[in-house]
């Protein structure tokens, strides 16, 4: 199956439509990349739903949100509140992705996002066949900053050609 390229317009569309993110592998430790990326997204108006079985087992929370043991458990809780999980953002090893892709399909997510260094062809095929947008080997925080003018927030230089900020952010 041919892949939809991760063009600026498709990435911008995903980040505009997907407002509730289930972050699988979200660490409670502030210095971990998952924590930093989730905190950034939360600060920019996204709802972050932590998926961390160890923290969930203790009944804990991360970034002020209750942690859940699985994507499906988190989806049930978010739906009970009248919401939905739009994106399953994966900070896991590539070999751990197939069941997460199945979960994303089962809950009706719009996007399966695989972070930097994460890729699984079979899982991407499953998600795309079910109609999900799949973004692979990209950081949600870096892409948001690059596309919506947040590069100065953390000093990340992603070599954007234009120095012009959008006059109106889409959220």
C-alpha positions as CSV (number, residue, x, y, z in Angstrom):
1,X,0.0,0.0,0.0
2,X,1.5,3.4,-0.9
3,X,2.2,5.7,2.0
4,X,0.9,9.2,2.4
5,X,3.9,11.4,2.6
6,X,4.5,13.4,5.7
7,X,4.2,16.7,3.9
8,X,3.8,20.0,5.7
9,X,0.1,20.1,4.9
10,X,-0.6,16.6,6.2
11,X,1.4,17.2,9.4
12,X,-0.3,20.5,9.9
13,X,-3.7,18.8,9.3
14,X,-3.0,16.1,11.9
15,X,-1.8,18.5,14.5
16,X,-4.8,20.8,14.0
17,X,-7.4,18.0,14.1
18,X,-5.9,15.8,16.8
19,X,-6.4,17.7,20.1
20,X,-6.4,14.7,22.6
21,X,-3.2,12.7,22.6
22,X,-2.7,9.3,24.3
23,X,1.0,9.3,25.0
24,X,2.2,5.7,25.3
25,X,5.3,5.5,27.4
26,X,5.0,8.9,29.0
27,X,7.6,9.1,31.8
28,X,7.0,11.0,35.1
29,X,10.6,12.0,35.0
30,X,10.9,15.6,33.8
31,X,14.2,15.0,31.9
32,X,12.9,12.2,29.6
33,X,12.0,13.1,26.0
34,X,8.4,11.8,26.4
35,X,7.8,14.1,29.4
36,X,9.3,17.1,27.7
37,X,7.3,16.6,24.5
38,X,4.0,16.0,26.4
39,X,4.5,19.0,28.6
40,X,5.1,21.2,25.5
41,X,1.9,19.9,23.8
42,X,-0.1,20.4,27.0
43,X,1.2,24.0,27.2
44,X,-0.1,24.5,23.7
45,X,-3.6,23.5,24.4
46,X,-3.6,19.8,23.8
47,X,-5.0,17.3,26.2
48,X,-2.4,14.7,27.1
49,X,-3.6,11.3,28.4
50,X,-0.6,9.4,30.0
51,X,-0.3,5.7,29.2
52,X,2.1,4.2,31.7
53,X,1.2,0.9,33.4
54,X,3.6,1.4,36.4
55,X,2.3,4.8,37.3
56,X,-1.3,3.7,36.7
57,X,-0.8,0.7,38.9
58,X,-0.1,3.1,41.8
59,X,-3.1,5.2,40.9
60,X,-0.8,8.1,40.0
61,X,-0.8,10.9,37.5
62,X,1.6,12.6,35.1
63,X,1.4,16.3,34.2
64,X,-1.7,16.6,36.3
65,X,-3.6,13.9,34.3
66,X,-4.5,10.4,35.6
67,X,-2.2,7.7,34.1
68,X,-3.8,4.6,32.5
69,X,-2.4,1.1,32.0
70,X,-3.5,0.8,28.3
71,X,-4.8,2.8,25.4
72,X,-8.2,1.1,25.6
73,X,-8.6,1.8,29.3
74,X,-7.7,5.5,28.7
75,X,-10.2,5.6,25.8
76,X,-13.0,4.3,28.0
77,X,-12.3,7.0,30.6
78,X,-12.1,9.8,28.0
79,X,-15.3,8.7,26.3
80,X,-17.0,8.6,29.7
81,X,-16.2,12.3,30.0
82,X,-17.7,12.9,26.5
83,X,-14.3,13.1,24.7
84,X,-12.2,11.0,22.4
85,X,-8.6,10.1,21.9
86,X,-7.5,11.5,18.5
87,X,-3.9,10.5,18.4
88,X,-1.9,7.6,19.8
89,X,1.6,9.0,20.3
90,X,4.1,6.2,20.8
91,X,7.3,6.5,22.8
92,X,8.0,2.7,22.7
93,X,10.4,0.4,20.9
94,X,9.6,-0.4,17.3
95,X,8.8,-4.0,18.1
96,X,6.2,-2.9,20.7
97,X,4.1,-1.0,18.1
98,X,1.8,-3.7,16.5
99,X,-0.5,-4.0,19.6
100,X,-0.6,-0.2,19.9
101,X,-1.6,0.1,16.3
102,X,-4.4,-2.4,16.9
103,X,-5.5,-0.4,19.9
104,X,-5.5,2.9,17.9
105,X,-7.7,1.2,15.3
106,X,-10.0,-0.3,17.9
107,X,-10.6,3.0,19.6
108,X,-11.1,4.9,16.4
109,X,-8.2,7.3,16.7
110,X,-7.4,9.5,13.8
111,X,-3.6,9.2,13.9
112,X,-0.9,6.8,15.0
113,X,2.3,8.8,15.6
114,X,5.6,7.0,16.0
115,X,8.3,9.1,17.6
116,X,11.9,9.6,16.4
117,X,13.6,6.3,15.9
118,X,10.4,4.4,16.0
119,X,9.1,2.5,12.9
120,X,7.2,-0.7,12.2
121,X,6.1,-1.4,8.7
122,X,3.5,-4.0,9.6
123,X,1.9,-1.8,12.3
124,X,1.8,1.1,9.9
125,X,0.1,-1.0,7.3
126,X,-2.6,-2.1,9.8
127,X,-3.3,1.5,10.9
128,X,-3.3,2.9,7.3
129,X,-5.6,0.1,6.1
130,X,-8.1,1.1,8.8
131,X,-8.0,4.8,7.7
132,X,-5.6,6.2,10.3
133,X,-3.0,8.8,9.3
134,X,0.4,7.3,10.3
135,X,3.4,9.6,11.0
136,X,6.6,7.7,11.5
137,X,10.0,8.7,12.9
138,X,9.0,12.3,13.8
139,X,8.7,14.1,17.1
140,X,5.3,15.6,17.7
141,X,6.8,18.5,19.7
142,X,9.4,19.4,17.0
143,X,6.8,19.2,14.3
144,X,4.4,21.4,16.2
145,X,7.1,23.9,16.9
146,X,8.3,23.9,13.3
147,X,4.8,24.3,11.8
148,X,3.1,26.6,14.3
149,X,5.8,29.0,15.3
150,X,7.0,27.6,18.6
151,X,10.7,27.1,17.8
152,X,11.7,29.8,20.3
153,X,9.9,28.0,23.2
154,X,12.7,25.6,23.9
155,X,15.4,26.8,21.6
156,X,15.1,23.9,19.1
157,X,16.6,24.7,15.8
158,X,14.9,22.6,13.1
159,X,16.3,24.7,10.2
160,X,13.0,26.2,9.1
161,X,13.6,28.3,6.0
162,X,11.1,31.0,6.7
163,X,11.4,33.2,9.8
164,X,7.9,34.4,9.5
165,X,5.4,33.3,12.2
166,X,1.8,32.6,11.3
167,X,-0.3,35.6,12.2
168,X,-3.2,33.4,13.4
169,X,-2.6,30.1,15.0
170,X,-5.2,27.4,14.1
171,X,-6.1,26.7,17.7
